[in-house]
Amino acid sequence: SESGETGAIIITGTTAGMEVGLDAYLWQVGPSFRGLREVEAGLHLVVMAPSSRVGRQGVWVRLEPGGVAIKEWSRREEGIALGGASPALEAGSLEAARLAARSMPGLGRYPEGHAALWRRLSGHVTTTTLERCGLRLDATFSCEDEAVVDDDDFDGGASRPCPQFTPIPRAASRGDPAAVTRDHLDASERARRLVRTTFRHNAELLGELELAFVVFAALGSLAALRQWRRLLALLAECDELASEAPELFAALADVLAAQLSLAPDDFFEDPLSSAEDAIRPALANLFETLPDSLVAPLYGYVEARFALYGTDLADARNRRLFDAARAPDDAPVLVIDRDRADADADADDDDAARLLRLGFPSLATHLDPAKEDAAMAAARVL
């Protein structure tokens, strides 16, 4: 956006040492911090916590072109105030707030160049996506209690609910033999059914994949991580659908490259990460089955960043380098039961250890990608 179209997100009530995050960046703020300026119009995820990842809460806001969004940390409630703005700021007009934001001290600059990455990470997330998952604009949510909130029992009555993600259909295990075989060889019909009954169109399916990833990254949500993995695995096994809807898979490849840009350099080497048991097979399926026009940019990024195969895409296919990483065709039970097996194996671990094993290790404890420019570094210590 042009500078005249950007706005500001004003955050009141923070104290030195608190965590404040916006769109996959996180800062430990100083005593004079009041928010961020030069923020593009659109949906943004604001995160606050009194200290490192303890009590972390999120709220989605929509910023209009040139507008101002105001959020307050309530010390009394120990959370993001449900009403949004402080009384002092509510007393003035929106136009006055816009004018004040241009010269307000304590506003850090939105990280330069990050707007393009945020568009790639969340470009398919809409208010419909949020509402389907039990979230609303300007409504605070938290993932701290997700372990005790069952998907089937959630009544929406909590003031700070956990996201409730869409159940993903499993491959058929009984019934018409042809249908069972089809479901295990190609997930396209399951994805089509999901779109027909829940998502209505393909972009919303991609929107929930994006939502799950950013909620996992921002709030350390185990449920969001698992939903991201489920949706990625589902789409990676949709050979027929890839031919029918190439635009969906071109978008998926770009989204996945953006998500992997936040992963640590040793992501595929760290035994604590989920790369080997979930993400590498999904990538291998995509690299093997999608045409070059859709997958070559993603392969180029992954190979340049992580050096998984040591050769170009055509040579990797000719040498069948993707076969070892893909799930064996005669073992569909692994796909069906993996989430339950994960849960059983992790039953005795605390949340932090589970995130370290299942997710992005560096994002399980903090969000800062450690690529700061001067303005961003200044924002950290306001």
Salt bridges, closest charged atoms under 4 A:
GLU19 OE1 - ARG56 NH2 2.81
ASP23 OD2 - HIS44 ND1 2.48
GLU38 OE2 - ARG37 NH1 2.47
GLU38 OE1 - ARG109 NE 3.47
GLU40 OE2 - ARG119 NH1 2.75
GLU77 OE2 - ARG76 NH2 3.60
GLU77 OE1 - ARG160 NH2 3.45
GLU95 OE1 - ARG98 NH1 3.60
GLU112 OE1 - ARG109 NH2 3.54
ASP138 OD1 - LYS71 NZ 3.00
ASP183 OD1 - ARG182 NE 3.86
GLU189 OE1 - ARG192 NH1 3.07
GLU189 OE2 - ARG196 NH2 3.18
GLU204 OE1 - ARG132 NH1 2.83
GLU208 OE1 - ARG132 NE 3.02
GLU210 OE2 - HIS124 ND1 2.86
GLU237 OE1 - ARG190 NH2 3.82
GLU240 OE1 - ARG192 NH2 2.90
GLU244 OE2 - ARG192 NH2 2.63
ASP254 OD1 - ARG120 NE 3.20
ASP265 OD1 - ARG305 NE 2.77
GLU276 OE2 - ARG280 NH2 2.83
ASP277 OD2 - ARG229 NH2 3.95
ASP292 OD1 - ARG317 NH1 2.44
ASP315 OD2 - ARG319 NH1 3.01
ASP323 OD2 - ARG320 NE 2.72
ASP339 OD2 - ARG230 NE 2.74
ASP342 OD2 - ARG229 NH2 3.21
ASP346 OD2 - ARG226 NH2 3.89
ASP346 OD1 - ARG357 NH2 2.24
ASP349 OD2 - ARG357 NH2 2.77
ASP351 OD1 - ARG354 NH1 3.28
ASP368 OD2 - ARG380 NH2 2.65
GLU372 OE2 - ARG380 NE 2.98
